[in-house]
Amino acid sequence: MKRTENKVIVVAGATGGIGEQLCDDLARQGAKLALCGTNPEKVSDLCARLRDNREADVYGACVDVTEEGQVTEFLKEAENRYGTPDVLINLAGLSIPGKIEKTEESVYDILMDVNVKGTFLMAKHFAEHAQAGAQIINLGSMAARRVNGGAPLYCMAKTAVNILSQGLSLQLAEKKIRVTTLNPGGVDTPFWGDRPVKRDKLMLPQDVVDTILFVLDTNPRVAIHSIDFESMEML
């Protein structure tokens, strides 16, 4: 039996390429899902597919993870429906490449807000009620390990996510709550937009999902601090 069966799992950024695949796999394993995204139609469609295809017990909401009021309302409703959540998976993220001298201040603000503030707010209010054995998984990036000159602000934001996760891990250890950062390399999802990318060299969303599921299925006495991984084609 998978450790995710009957667990209450919160997924932020659920409507992205990785998030949709993750929610499908978690639903197949029998998890109870509370998921959110910023596009109401995508959230509604994803919930409908999970109910139709997996007979999933799922609650979905349109949430801006950078707005504390929306985060608290979402997590409160999830707890009202299912009880105290067992797992938080922070997938919400954003990248805007560009030269520093041509980058508007607003770009800096949104990159830090979505990638870092959103992770902070979700973790803050999840941890407030989480019990021993709970897990938080934050999505970083190999961009935090190997800087991309075309997107320095994104690299900075994902480095901040890693450091935030390390601090959370230390603070929450006394409550027996584990915090893991996953740092994947490039993944073939709509994340890239119209940027020129050699998609045949990228990982698939399932590769990241499999890594998340591995972390979730690890014995509670084992703390995995971070995992860095990428396509063999990128080595």
Protein Blocks (a to p, Z undefined) as FASTA:
>chain_A
ZZkgopacddehklbmklmmmmmmmmmnopacddddfblklmmmmmmmmmmmnopacddd
dddfkbmklmmmmmmmmmmmnopafbdcdfbdcddeddfklpcfklmmmmmmmmmmmmmm
mmmmmmmmmcehiacdddddfklmmccfklmmlmmmmmmmmmmmmmmmmmmmmnopacdd
ddddddddfklmmaccdfklpccfklmmmmmmmmmmpcfkbccfbacdddfklZZ
